[in-house]
Amino acid sequence: MKSPRTVTIAVTFVAGLYFILDFVVPPTLPGLSTRGVALTTSPASFTVEVPSNRPATYLVAKDDPLRPQILVAQRDVMGQIKLVPTTLRQIGPGSVVTMRRGPFEVKAVNGPTILTQSGATIQVEPGSGSFALYDPATGRRVRSATAGQTLQFEQRDAKVLTTDPGSIELIENGRRATLKLGRQSVVMKLSRYGAGTEIQLDGVRPGDTVQIGPNTYFADNRDAAAQFNLVITTMAFGIGLFSLGMVNGQTLVKRRSGWYLSAFFFGAVILGVAAGIGKYDDPGTKARAFSDFVVVQIIASVTSTVFSLLAFYMATAAYRVFRVRTGEAALMMVSALIVMIGQTPFGSYLTSWMGERYSSFWLPNIAAWILRVPNTGVFRGLVFGVMMGAFATALRYWLSMERMAGD
Amino acid sequence: MTDRTLKSLARLEVIPRRTIYLFLFVACAIPFLVPIRLPLHIWKETRSAFDVTSKCPPGKVIAISSSWVSGSQGENWPQYEAVVAHCMLSNIPFVVFAVDADPMAPQMAEIINQREAKRYGKVYGRDWVNLGLTRGAPLTMGAIGRSVKTVFQTDFQHTSTEDYAKLPLMKQVRTVRDFYCLWAVDYQPDLNWVVFLDPTGNLPVVFACAGIVSPTFYSYVSSGQLKGLMVGTRGAAEYEELLRDTYGKRFDDRDLRGNKLIVPLAFGHLVIIAFIVAGNIGMAARRRQKAAEDNR
């Protein structure tokens, strides 16, 4: 077992490396990607096993009114299984998926075959739990289809046998070429401005500039990385509370000086937790009223009061500090006074008598010019300098060169 | 100038801080007791923010990141209520969420949402949804842009965001493409919103920030990365003025804080400016007094 420090260093390095590469590495592998102007596409398809052991093939084409939506089962934060949409690229042979097709209007029913108004046919297997027809308006299951009904079709828990990602015909460097997509090929639609966005093959329109290449997988794992970040950040709060509890608990047990503040800390934590319990209750209930009282009447008032005191400290600090001792100090004071008064209604009140013709000399307009022009220039320079320092500091954190807690 | 006058003026250099506190308190309290109305100059940044929101087309939703809490409510409260009033007056649906904020943030926002909803006859779930709090910026911002319901699987009252019977608005909120613009209302909104929420840079982003941090955002307005900026209580008061001009009597400004707080703020600023000037007069008088003594 490695020491906790080594584990921390390794996790920090890997997480940092992922975030850097996520920014640097494009979604498709450089060197193996093809860029061109799309002409035509041949649709992707996939074959699934059906209960009668006859494989069924589905085309993934945008102009198909019954284009299947591919769904996979995932557990949500409440612990419930739900179906979430996925793409053909993210499934493969052996994957278990649910296909949703429609809504469509039934034209005729002939045994297990449903003919839709658009001319497409849907095969169902009566008696099989894997096939289901739904009323999209109510979400209720329909036992049998009748002409004129608007329905949605679902095939559940189907095992994928094969996938065909399709192909695209495009103009690449002035030459016409046909590109067969690989199972992990990513199709990026490029725009004149901004970054490219991933689209499905059937979303490519003739004339689109596309880049197609093998997946670098960084973009696919962004949500997982965001959740990892979320978990770590949330854990930090728990650790902070635990650490505060340890420190204050020791102070209380050993009756060190200020022990009553530690007792107050535990009282505040209990009050906060009690208030949190009723936070999501319906308005009007006692628990919700108690929560709102603690949050709005106590915590909000206390924090507002503390923050308001800053105004008084800032007033005395400004009085003591703003003294014209040098030419630069005079310049700073004059611009500060203009910006201060220009941001209040007194700015307009004092100078608007000059009329629209001389509106450039109104105090609010002079204040705005100071903020928009000299301030912007100075701030940009400052940010460049600060970011250089931040970059160096970030590098030290990433490589665990900074001192860690307990060192 | 006589020695006596110089001596009197020199005292202005060391005014006791309690005197400053008293003057500031009285100056800020007077407008609460005596109603005073002052003319407002609408800044370009506030007007741009207003125009961006006004142009929201039907079928689109405005996203509001409301991460402020009671500490900065003096500035963020009037800003947030002005934005919410605008959305409700224009029948623009909105989703509100907080990222890396105090756990109180969704509750603070909801107090305003529900009060404004009563005025304009809006219904929770159909006209707005409060998605609650999440953490982990800036990566979470990118995740919201890719899939709102993956990050916010429930609203702030733990109703599933896929329960369209209770939250019909969520049917049309999937990714950043369903947003018309993002408002970030906070003491110091996170600039990562500009970079991460919509990496293509197409989504207009508007900030509402505290006055003291506003100089850091002007460079992003001039570069076009921010489409508007509402600065402090002044910005909120200007926004209310624009709402009044646009919607006339339909705009219910009872209890809105922008115009109420701008006057005490202006008086407070005047007192601070007066003391700064007094301090400098005192310093100049003491210097002259010292020079006169040295010459003798």
Interface residues (C-beta under 8 A of the other chain):
Chain A: F19 D76 V77 M78 K82 S191 Y193 G194 A195 T197 R222 D223 A225 A226 Q227 N229 L230 I232 T233 T234 G276 K279 Y280 D292 V295 V296 I299 A300 S301 T303 S304 V306 F307 S308 A311 F312 M314 A315 T316 A318 Y319 R320 F322 R323 V324 R325 M333 L337 M340 I341 Q343 T344 P345 F346 G347 S348 Y349 S352 W362 P364 N365 A368 L371 R372 N375 T376 F379 R380 V383
Chain B: I15 R17 I20 Y21 L24 F25 C28 L38 P39 L40 H41 W43 K44 V69 S70 G71 S72 Q73 G74 D100 P103 M104 Q107 M108 I111 T134 R135 G136 L139 T140 G142 A143 R146 S147 T150 V151 Q153 T154 F156 Q157 H158 S160 E162 P199 T200 G201 N202 G211 S214 P215 T216 Y218 S219 V221 S222 V231 G232 R234 I262 V263 L265 A266 G268 H269 L270 V271 I272 I273 F275 I276 A278 G279 N280 M283
